[in-house]
């Protein structure tokens, strides 16, 4: 959930940066770069289009994308963002009087949104090193450009201060939400959620005890405690079923999309991450959660339960992610036929 939430905020920041690139490049002089002239306005449109393309291919919109893949793509996105901004600075803003260095705030903001402290510091250092190195290279190549150390230090200091403040308070979310009028969007989403959907989902939870069940604890006691944890992660109207101490099923109705069911699965998984207390003993459980979704209640719920169970067992056997999503589209189409 945190990856998808951060990715959604990063997409909004990237859209703002695309607009800023067009506006700032259009304000630059056409002959700002020494040597061959690069028209700033067309270049700005191209770079903004590349930024929006990165938004379009964001994999976190698909709940079936694994966490490992989403993390890898997150790193690739940040590299692409930095390359696009540095391209704008180097192709048009080599003039020392240019203000395009301010665009570096965009990849800095992205790193604040997406990374923890150590990764963020490494990203800051890499961006500043590449920027300063590019300025030194440009000064050595073009005679009418001089490397101004004091100016460069001032620019890097401003960027570092802004990045540090943003990292310390992490208030970018609320600021950009106000700019983009996200409140109205959220209200519309809440209104839509009040109307039950036609979707039906099964969340299958397979439980294994990491070090084996202690002799003093019975399977029934463990089942009762785990069932209470799962019940605390779902709505009152959702049904929590169990067949033995190792498997639980949550039946959910009134959903709008697969993402709704995936959120429930993530919530259940979060509840089971910490050890459970059974009879005064701490027991660590290793859950595998599988989600199967039907858009319009086509087919037998038992078939969804069976399919989700197979997916959960397969995930445990193959050491896959702890949360897996079963693609029921082909199965449901054949059932409808």
N, C-alpha and C positions, 0 to 999 in steps of 0.2 A: 504493500500500500504506500509506503513512504517513497519508494522509487517512482511510482506512478504519480503521486502528488507532486514530487519535486520536478518530474518531467513536464507535468502540466504547467507549472509555474515557469519553467525554463522556456517552454514554447511561447508563452506570452511575452517574456523578456526578449526572445529572439524576434518576434513580430515587431516589437517597438524598435529594436535595433535595425531592422530592415528599413523602416521608415526614416530613422535618423541617418542612415548611410546615404540614402537618396538625397535628403535635404542638405546634409553637410557637403557631399561631393558636388551637388549642383551649385553651391556657393563658392566653390574653389575656382581659381582662374584656370583657363584651359592650358596655359603654358606653365603651370606650377612645377612640373617635372622637367628637369634639365634634359636636353637632348630631344628624343622623339616625344611628340605631344600625344597625350592620352586624353580623349574627351571625357571629362569627369561625369557628366550626366548619364550618358549611356553605360559607363562603367558602374555607376551607382545602381542603376536598374538591374544590371546583370548580377552584381553582388547581392542585392536584395533578393533577387529571384533565387539565388543559391541558398540563402538563409531560409527562405520559405520552403524550399525543397527539403532541407534538413528537417524542418518541422513536419512535413508531410510524411516522411518515412520513419518517424519516431516509433520504435517497436513497442513501447510500453502501453500503447493504446489497445493492443491485443492481449487479453488476460491469459492466453495460452503461451505467451512468450516466457521462457524460464528466467529466473532471476540472474543467472550467470550470463545469459545472452544480453539481458537488459543492461547489466553493468558494463559489459564490453562495448555495447553500442553507445552508452553514455560517454565513455572515454573518447570514442571516435567522433561523436558530435562535438565535444569540446575542442578537439583538435581542428575540426573543420571550421568552427566558429572563429578560432584564433587565426587560422590561415586566411579566412575571408577578410577579417579586419586588418591584418597586417598587409594584405594585398592592397587594400584601399590606401593605407598609409604610405606604402612604398611606391605605388604607381602614380599617386597624385600628390601626396603630402610631403614630398622630399624638401619642399621649401621650408626653411626653419621657422618662418612666420605662420605656417599652417597650423590649424587647431585640430587636425584629424587625430592627433594622439589621444584625444578625449575618447575616441571610439574604443580604446582598450578597456574602458570601463565595462563594456559588454562582456568579453570573456571573463573578466574578473567577477562580474555579477553571476555569471553562469557557474563559475567554480565555487562561489559562496553558496549557491543554491544546491549544488550537486555533491560537494565533497565535505569530508570531515577536516579537522585542523591540519594534520600532517600532509594530506593530499593537497589541501588548499595552499599551504605554504610552498610546496613544490611547484604547483601551477603558477603561483605568483612569481617565484624566482625564475621559472622558465620563460614566462612572458616578458619580464623585464630584461632578461639576458638577450633574448632574441631581438627585442626592440632596440636596445642600446647597440647591439652588434650590427644591426641593419643601418643605424644612423652612422656608425663609424665606417662601415663599408661604403655607404653613399658619399661620405665626405672624402674618402680616399679615391673614389672613382671620378667624381665630378669636381671640376675646379671651382665652380661658383657656389659650392656648398661647403660650409665650414662646420666642423663638429663643435658645438658649444656645450661644454661640460656642465656649466652652471645651469643652463636652461634644461638640459636633459635630467639633471639631478632634481630640479624643481618639479618637472613633469612626473618623474617616477615617484617622488615624495607625495605629490597630490594623489596619484593613483593608489599608492600604498595606504595612505590615511583613509581614503574613501573605502577601499577594500577591507581594511581592518575594522572600521566602524560597522560596515555591513555584516562582516563575519561575527562581530561581537554581539550585535543586537538581532540580526536576522529578521529585520522588519521589512525586507523588500516585498514580501508576499502581500502585506496589507497595503503598502504604498501603490504597487502596481494594480492591486484589486480596485482601489479607489479610482485610479486613472482609467482603467478599462471598464468601470461600472460593473464589476463582477457581482455586486450585491443583487442587482436585478436578475442576473442570470441564475444566481443561487436561489432566489425566491421562486423563479419559474420552475427550477428543478424540484424544489420542495413541493410546489403545487402539483407537479406531475406525479410525485411519489405518493400523494394522498389518494390517487385513483389506482386501485389494484390492477395489475397487469394480468395477462393470460398465461404467463410463464410458470413452469413447474420445474423444480430442481431437487436433486438428491445430493447431499453432502455425506460422503462415506468416510468414516474415521477408523483407521486400523491402528491399534495400539500394541506396542511391544515394550516390555520392561527391559531397560538397558542392561542391568546386571542380574536379571532374574528376580522373581517375586520372593521376598523373604518368607521363611516358614511360618512366622507369626501372623502373616497377612493372608486372608482368603481371597480368591478371585472375586467373590461377591462384594467384599468390602471395597476392593479396588474399583469394581464396576460402578458402585454407588457414588464414590467420590468423583470419578471421571465424568459420570453422567451429570453430576451437579455443575461441574465446570463447563461442560458443553452447553447445558441449559442456560447458563449465565451469559453465553455468547450469542444466543438466538432470541427471536421474538417469542412472546408468550403463546402466540397462535401456531408456532412451528412445532412439529412433532419430533421428539427425540426417541428413537427406538434402539433396542439392543438385543442381540441374540446370545452373546457370551461376553466374557471379560475382555475380549480382544477386538471387538467390532461394534461400532455405533453408527446409526444412520439418522440424519436429520432430513425430514420432508418439508419442503418450503413451497408455498403457493403464493400467487399474486405478484409474481416478478415481472419486470419489464424487459430485462436483457440478461445475458450471461454474466456480465460484470456484477450484477446484484448478487448472484449466487457465489461468485468468486470472492466477493468481499466477506460473505458469511464464512466461507472456508478459511480465509486468512484470519478472521477474528477467532475462530475455533482453534486454529493452529497457534495463535498468540497466547491463548489461555492455557494451552498445554505445554508451553515451552518451559515453564518453571516447574520444579518438582512438586508432587502432590503429597499431602500428609495423610497417611492411612494408619489409624491406630497408634498414633504417636511416632510413627516411623516415616522418614522421607523417602519417597520412591520417585525415581526419574523415569519418565515414559518417553518413548520414541514414536511419535505419531506420524502417520502418512494419511494425508487428506486428499480425497478425490471428489471432484465436482462434475456432475452430469446434469445437463439442462435441456428442457424441452420448451420450445417457444410457445406452443399452443396445446399442450397436454395431449399430444398424439402418442399413442402406444400405451403399454402397460407400465405402471410405476415399478412393478417388480423387475421389469427388464432394465429400467434405469438403475435400480439398486444393484443388480447383477453386473451391469457394465461398469458402474463406478467401483464396485468391489474388485473386479478384475484389474482395473487401472491402478487402484491403490496397492494391490498385491504385487503387480508388475513393477511399480515404482520402488517398493521395498526390495524386491529381488534384484533389480538392476541398479540399486543405489542411486536412483534419480532424485529429483527435487521432492521436498516434503509435501508440496502442494502441486497436484496435477489436475488437468482439466480434460475431461473426456469429450471428444468431438462427436456429438450425437446426430449431426445433420444427415449423414447418409443412412444411419440406422433408422431414424425417424421417417425419412422419405420412403424407405422400403416398407416400414410398418404401415404408413398411410396407404401405400399401394395395395 
